[in-house]
Amino acid sequence: MQLTNSLQNHWMPFTADRAFKADPRMLVRAEGMYYWNERGDRLIDSCAGLYTHAAGHCHPAIVAAIEQQARTLDYAMAFQFGHPASFELAARVAALTPGNLNRIFFVNSGSESVDTALKVALQYHKVRGQGQRTRFVGRERGYHGVNFGGTSLGGMVRNKESFGPGLTGVHHMRHTWRADQTFVKGQPPEGADLANDLERFVQSYGADTIAACIVEPIAGSGGVLVPPVGYLQRLREICDTYGILLIFDEVICGFGRTGAPFGSQAFNVTPDIMTMAKALTNGTVPMGAVAFDDRIYETISGAAPDNSVELFHGYTYSGHPLACAAGIASLNVYRDEGLFERANSIADKFLERVFSLKDISAVKDIRGYGMLAAIDIEPYGAAVRRGFELLRHCYENGMVLRVGTDTAVLAPALIANDDHLDEIVDHLRAALEQF
Ligand SMILES: Cc1ncc(COP(=O)(O)O)c(C=O)c1O
């Protein structure tokens, strides 16, 4: 493959940009569980793209659907016009969501899904005469993307410290990691009481000032923090008591990662709003979505005069035909290949292998649920140095690894077989034992 001879112009996202340009890692092809780089090396993908490729890379049925759509209708004006695929995909997504989360708004990314959810929460309260509900509650170590709403509600300091005050009226609950509960496979038994932080904000600011509380069912980018037993249920109770909307950010947890369609079903708690992206299109065409409870849609729609726009929000590419075709094809593949059930049935094997790394001295904690796990590594020198070395070691030896600071995250595609899981864990053991 012909590569450009200048790397200077592309300023890369969440990347050590100068370091990359001095020592690039260029992926040029992918299929199933593997990537190939420009040197021709095959690398196993331990993070399913970026939690995106539940069905693996370049699935032929999804590729064919995108090709076909590109030939038939490459775009339809998104405002005041429609095209069939977005309605079909919305119905398919609504069939997977729990409860009455049947109204699906399309966006182009997880970040946009979060900011959309927050804006609609504000409008919902406003049309009910509760426009004073403008506060939002997030959580430490939460990640909700990089737009201003998500940046403000997220709880990862590096993502916020350079970008000003963000939204006002934002509060953060404590995260759920506890030093006395390490190496827990699945849900930690203790910590449900941390949800009471939400009630403390009610007491400090008044229940009728809080619009919504947003959490990831499993905090992904913050290091795979699995909710303690009863924690999400307690959040739901507090939200119900005080009229606060509960938003689950399912951008990573959605589409089988937890062994259920969404984290909501895995943990048996139904939110009022759910954000999603990533595996919605098996990572092939950028797309996100927000699922709203019928009640939210009906309240907002019912308040608007006939023939008027009910929600002054949307994107040029909301419900883009290529993304919709990719989404429908992806959901077909997930159904036809039984991938959510498969995730559920292989999760124990996966977690067992990951937890087998516990004996390595550089490993400080391991957490995991479903097909998602994280390994904290003892840092040395500057934070991120060891994580970055781990990433490079794995890359040089045949694996693409996702690291956040000094935490390695594993989230293989749901098509992974025993050999793939062994290969991933063997790479990690070899790299970690080096330390
Ligand atoms: C929980 C969560 N929300 C939002 C986002 C942002 O998604 P995007 O990068 O598509 O904007 C992510 C991305 O990883 C995420 O994990």
The ligand as an ORCA input file, in Angstrom:
! r2SCAN-3c Opt
* xyz 0 1
  C     -19.295      6.080     27.702
  C     -18.870      6.938     26.560
  N     -19.593      8.009     26.238
  C     -19.266      8.799     25.209
  C     -18.165      8.519     24.439
  C     -17.816      9.425     23.307
  O     -17.999      8.787     22.095
  P     -17.337      9.389     20.764
  O     -15.861      9.192     20.901
  O     -17.965      8.555     19.675
  O     -17.728     10.822     20.673
  C     -17.389      7.396     24.726
  C     -16.208      7.074     23.912
  O     -15.444      6.194     24.210
  C     -17.737      6.587     25.817
  O     -17.012      5.532     26.157
*
